[in-house]
Amino acid sequence: MFALTRRPDTRKAPDRKASGRESAGSPVSRLGKGVKVRGILEIEGELVVSGQVFGQIAALKVTITPDGFVEGDIVAREVVIGGKLEGRVYAPTVLVEITAQVAGKLFHHTIEVMRGARVDGRTPWRPLNFFENLDHLPEA
């Protein structure tokens, strides 16, 4: 469910590149400010969170905007945190922006924390092969 090594979908999808709604060939899903979601989100491409998520997120890329809030766990290839996060992140690449407020653990291979960001927790380094077959979330 949370594997980062998903096989690409071989079915032909409509060409959306002309409309600017795709980023490097991956669809972008957005949760606006007024949206509150509880449960498990499995996204095929990128997820941009400006609302609130309570639960687990699995996506290729997750971006939490300065207005966004996530309480739970995130598994992705890349995570950009600009808002509030309470939980765990499992991603080879993590960026914590100046507006971020993080409480939890950020498991990463490469991390960048901007000056001014608030991080209350741990940022344990992991080798890349740790993320290759992440089929389920490890225990806390």
C-alpha positions in Angstrom: 0.0 0.0 0.0 2.8 2.4 0.8 5.5 1.2 -1.5 7.5 3.8 -3.3 8.4 1.5 -6.1 5.0 1.4 -7.8 4.9 0.2 -11.4 3.8 2.9 -13.8 0.3 2.6 -15.2 0.6 1.4 -18.8 -2.9 2.6 -19.8 -3.0 5.6 -22.1 -4.0 8.7 -20.1 -5.4 11.9 -21.6 -2.7 14.5 -22.5 -3.0 17.3 -19.9 0.4 18.8 -20.4 -1.1 21.5 -22.6 -3.3 22.7 -19.7 -0.4 22.9 -17.2 -2.1 20.6 -14.7 0.7 18.0 -14.7 4.1 18.3 -13.1 6.8 16.2 -14.9 4.1 13.7 -16.1 2.5 13.1 -12.7 -1.0 14.3 -11.9 -1.4 16.9 -9.1 -4.2 16.5 -6.5 -5.1 19.5 -4.3 -6.9 19.8 -1.0 -8.1 23.4 -0.5 -8.3 25.4 2.6 -11.9 24.4 3.3 -11.2 20.6 3.0 -10.8 18.3 6.0 -10.0 14.6 5.3 -9.8 11.7 7.8 -8.4 8.3 6.7 -5.9 6.9 4.3 -5.0 8.8 1.1 -3.3 7.0 -1.7 -2.3 9.4 -4.5 -0.8 8.3 -7.8 1.1 11.6 -8.3 1.6 14.7 -6.2 -0.6 15.9 -3.3 -0.8 19.6 -2.3 -2.4 20.1 1.1 -3.8 23.5 2.0 -6.6 22.0 4.1 -6.4 19.5 6.9 -5.6 15.8 6.8 -6.0 13.4 9.7 -4.5 10.0 8.8 -2.0 8.5 6.4 -0.8 9.8 3.0 1.0 7.8 0.4 2.0 9.7 -2.8 5.0 10.4 -5.0 5.3 13.9 -3.7 3.5 15.7 -0.8 3.5 19.4 -0.3 2.0 21.0 2.8 1.4 24.7 2.1 1.7 27.3 4.9 -2.1 27.0 5.4 -2.0 23.2 5.4 -2.1 20.8 8.4 -1.4 17.1 8.5 -1.7 14.9 11.6 -0.5 11.4 10.7 2.1 9.6 8.6 3.4 10.5 5.1 5.2 8.1 2.8 6.5 9.7 -0.4 9.6 10.2 -2.6 9.7 13.9 -1.8 8.0 15.9 1.0 7.9 19.7 1.2 6.6 21.0 4.6 5.5 24.6 4.6 2.7 24.3 7.1 2.0 22.2 10.3 2.8 18.5 10.6 2.2 16.3 13.6 3.4 12.8 12.8 6.1 10.9 10.8 7.5 11.3 7.4 9.2 8.6 5.4 10.8 10.1 2.3 14.3 10.1 0.7 14.1 13.9 0.2 12.6 16.3 2.7 12.4 20.1 2.6 11.3 22.0 5.7 10.4 25.5 4.7 10.7 28.7 6.9 6.9 28.6 7.6 6.9 25.0 8.8 5.9 23.8 12.3 6.9 20.1 12.7 6.3 17.8 15.7 7.4 14.3 15.0 10.0 12.3 13.1 11.3 13.0 9.6 13.0 9.8 8.3 15.1 10.9 5.3 18.1 10.4 3.2 18.5 14.1 2.3 16.9 16.9 4.3 17.0 20.7 4.1 15.7 22.8 7.0 15.3 26.5 6.3 16.4 29.0 9.0 13.3 29.9 11.0 11.5 26.6 10.6 10.3 25.0 13.8 11.1 21.4 14.3 10.3 19.6 17.5 11.4 16.0 17.1 14.0 13.9 15.4 15.3 13.7 11.9 16.9 10.3 11.6 18.9 9.6 8.4 18.2 6.4 6.5 20.0 4.8 3.5 18.1 4.9 0.2 17.4 1.2 0.2 15.3 1.7 3.4 12.7 3.5 1.2 12.8 1.2 -1.8 10.4 -1.4 -0.5 8.5 0.4 2.2 5.4 -1.8 2.0 4.0 -0.8 5.4 4.7 1.8 8.0 7.3 0.8 10.6 6.3 0.9 14.3 7.0 4.1 16.1 
